[in-house]
Each structure stands twice: as C-alpha cells, then as structure tokens.
Amino acid sequence: MNNATDLIHVQVNGEAKTCLSGTPLPDFLEQISLNPKLIAVEYNGEILTRSLWPATQLSEGDRLEIVTIVGGG
C-alpha cells in the first residue's frame, strides 16, 4: 500500500518535484505532462537512451535534465 512515506524528491531541470518511490521514468514524464516523443533525458549526469526508460525507476535525490526537441528551419 502506498502512503506519504513512499514519496521521494527528485530534481527536474533544477526544480524540486515529488513522486512515488520506484516510479518508472515514462510514468513520471506523463505525470509532469511531457510528450516522451519530443524530449531527451539526462539522468543523474548521463544521457539516458530511450530504450532504458522503462527499466529506470526513480529514487530519492535523482536528478533529471529534460530537453524538449523543437523543430525549425
């Protein structure tokens, strides 16, 4: 059963966010309203390939840098 003690703190582009411990990265991205097809993610200082996202579960103190891909011409 989940309760308040399961909440963790993560940094997203320098901003504090909370989520449940063990939240898979794709679920977290959805929770913060990001389209996973249009972003790149750095996880604790390392670029994280999209194939690793489902296996990446968030933990207390994780740091994410998220860049939105914008087309132009």
TORROKOL-135885 format. One record per residue (C-alpha): residue in one letter; x, y, z. Coordinates in nm, 2 decimals, always signed. Example, Ala and Ser with C-alpha at 12.3 -4.5 7.8 and 13.67 -1.06 7.14 Angstrom:
2
   residu        u        v        w
        A    +1.23    -0.45    +0.78
        S    +1.37    -0.11    +0.71
***
This chain:
73
   residu        u        v        w
        M    +0.00    +0.00    +0.00
        N    +0.13    +0.35    -0.09
        N    +0.13    +0.63    +0.16
        A    +0.31    +0.96    +0.22
        T    +0.63    +0.79    +0.33
        D    +0.66    +0.64    -0.02
        L    +0.70    +1.00    -0.17
        I    +1.05    +1.09    -0.29
        H    +1.21    +1.41    -0.41
        V    +1.37    +1.44    -0.75
        Q    +1.52    +1.74    -0.93
        V    +1.38    +1.82    -1.28
        N    +1.58    +2.10    -1.46
        G    +1.67    +2.23    -1.11
        E    +1.31    +2.23    -0.98
        A    +1.20    +2.01    -0.70
        K    +0.93    +1.75    -0.78
        T    +0.78    +1.46    -0.59
        C    +0.66    +1.12    -0.69
        L    +0.62    +0.77    -0.55
        S    +0.94    +0.58    -0.49
        G    +1.01    +0.34    -0.78
        T    +0.80    +0.53    -1.03
        P    +0.91    +0.42    -1.38
        L    +1.06    +0.71    -1.58
        P    +0.79    +0.70    -1.86
        D    +0.51    +0.72    -1.59
        F    +0.68    +1.02    -1.43
        L    +0.72    +1.20    -1.76
        E    +0.35    +1.15    -1.82
        Q    +0.27    +1.28    -1.47
        I    +0.45    +1.60    -1.54
        S    +0.28    +1.64    -1.88
        L    +0.57    +1.58    -2.11
        N    +0.54    +1.41    -2.45
        P    +0.82    +1.14    -2.44
        K    +0.85    +1.15    -2.82
        L    +0.97    +1.51    -2.81
        I    +1.23    +1.51    -2.53
        A    +1.58    +1.39    -2.44
        V    +1.66    +1.29    -2.08
        E    +1.98    +1.32    -1.88
        Y    +1.95    +1.10    -1.57
        N    +2.20    +1.17    -1.28
        G    +2.45    +1.32    -1.53
        E    +2.42    +1.06    -1.80
        I    +2.22    +1.08    -2.13
        L    +1.96    +0.80    -2.10
        T    +1.87    +0.62    -2.42
        R    +1.50    +0.58    -2.48
        S    +1.53    +0.20    -2.46
        L    +1.63    +0.23    -2.10
        W    +1.35    +0.45    -1.99
        P    +1.10    +0.17    -1.89
        A    +1.36    +0.00    -1.67
        T    +1.46    +0.32    -1.50
        Q    +1.28    +0.37    -1.16
        L    +1.31    +0.69    -0.98
        S    +1.48    +0.71    -0.64
        E    +1.52    +0.98    -0.37
        G    +1.76    +1.26    -0.49
        D    +1.77    +1.16    -0.86
        R    +1.85    +1.45    -1.09
        L    +1.68    +1.48    -1.44
        E    +1.76    +1.73    -1.70
        I    +1.50    +1.73    -1.97
        V    +1.54    +1.90    -2.31
        T    +1.24    +1.95    -2.54
        I    +1.32    +1.89    -2.91
        V    +1.19    +2.18    -3.12
        G    +1.18    +2.16    -3.50
        G    +1.27    +2.46    -3.70
        G    +1.40    +2.56    -4.03
***
